[in-house]
Amino acid sequence: MGDRAKEAVSRFMQGYNCAQAVSSVFAGDAGVPEEVVLCAATGFGAGAGRTGGTCGAVSGGVLAIGLLVGSTGADEKEAREWTYGLTREFITRFTLKRGTVSCSELLGCDLSTGEGLDRARKQNLTRTLCPLYVRDAVDILEEILASVTSGQPQAR
């Protein structure tokens, strides 16, 4: 586990949600105030608003990709396509490692129901499993970003 992944796990264990923990460790590289990233990522935690959808660590990684290389103009098609490609690669690698990007499937319970939320809390799933997903998301994203060639649009 790299230093950035350790920092993300530490932030998660301090109380930030999975999406906040992952995306915020890339804020400085993107030149975006950390507070802005933390606010933007808040709703993505627990599979987006505790719906059990896409894992918040994955969503935080996608947000980080957008912050680092995303387009700002409607006509920036090359940057948009490159961002989509990096996003697909990130999601593919996470899925290969963990079998899914679904929060409910990763935790083995549906956080959108009272029963599922109770189960997650009683089994301490967010403290035992989620840190692994936060770590994986950051490590995978760092690998992808390190392999980016100089011929591609540059991170902002």
N, C-alpha and C positions, 0 to 999 in steps of 0.2 A: 504494500500500500504506500503510495507516494504521499508527500507532505500535504498536497492540496486535498487528497482524499481524507487524510487524517483530520485536517481542519474542517472539512465538510461533515464528517462523522461527529466531531466535537460539537459543531454548531447544532447538529440534529439532537444530540444528547442533552444540550443546553435548553432545548425547547423549540427551536425553529422546526418548521415542518420539512419534509423530505425535499420538496421542490425548492424551498428557500435555501436549504443547506447546500444543495448542489449548485444552483444558479449563482448564489452570492459569492462563491469562491472564484468565479470567473469575472466578477464585476470590474475589478481593477484592470484586468487585461482588456476589457471592452471599453474602458474609459467612462463607465457609467457609475454614478454614485451607488454605493452598496444599499443605501436606504431605498432607492428607487427599485432596485432589483428585488429586495425583500418584499416590498409592497406588491410589485407585479406578480410575484410568485405565490403569494399567500393562498389564493383560491385553488391552486393546483394540488395542494396537499391531500393525502388520503384518497388518491384516485380522482381528484378534482371535486372538492367540496364534500368529501366523504361519500362519494357515489360508488367508489370501488372501481372506477374506470382505469384509464392509463395511470400506471404507477407515478406518483409525484416526483420520484427521483429521475425518472425518464423525462417527464414533462419539464423538470428543472434543467435537464441536459439540453433539451430542445430549445428552451428559452435561452440558455447560454450560447448555443450555436447561433441563434438569431442575433443576439447581442454582439457576438464576435464578427460575424461575416454576413449578416442579413442585409437586405436591401432597404433603402429608405425612400426610394422613388418608384413610381408605378412603371417607369420605363427601364428599370434596372434588371432586365431579364436574366442576364448572365449571373449576377449575384444571387438572384432568387433561385435559379436552377442549381447553382453550386450549393446553396444552403439546403435545398431539398435533398440533394445527393448526400451531403454530410449527415443530414437527419436520418435518411434511410439507412445509411451505414451504421449509425449509432444505434438505432432501434434493432436492426438486424443482429448486431453483435450482442446487445443486451439479451435479446430473445434467445440466441444461441447459448448464452451462458446460463440463463435462468428459465428458459422454456416458455416465457410469456412476458408481456408488459402490463398485464392486467393486475391491478392492486388486489382485487378479490382473489384471483387465482394464486398470486404470490403469497398471500397471507393465509389462504385456505378458509376464508370467511368473508361474508359480504358486509362491509362497513356501512352500507346504506340502510341496514336494518338494525333495530335495537338489539336483537339476538346476536347478530354478527359483531356489532360493536362491543357488546358485553363479553363475548368470547375472546375477542382480540385483547381486551383489557385484562381479563382474568388470566389469559395465557401469556400476557406480557409480550405480545407479538411485535408491537412497534418498537420495543427495546431490544428484542432478540433478532428479528429478521430484517427490519427496515434499515438498520445501520449497514448491513451487508449490501443492500440494494443501493444505498447512498454511495458507499465505497465503490461498488462496481460501476455505477454511472459515471463518477468522476474519473476513475481509472480508464474506462473505455473512451471517454471523451478526450482525455489527455493523449491517449494513443492515436486517436484519429487526427487530432489537431497537430500532433508532432509529425505525422506522415504527409501532411498537406504539402503539395509541390508549389514552387515559386511561380509557376505559370497560371495559377488560379487567382481569382480576385483576392485581394488582401484583406485581412481582418481590419476592422475600423479602429 
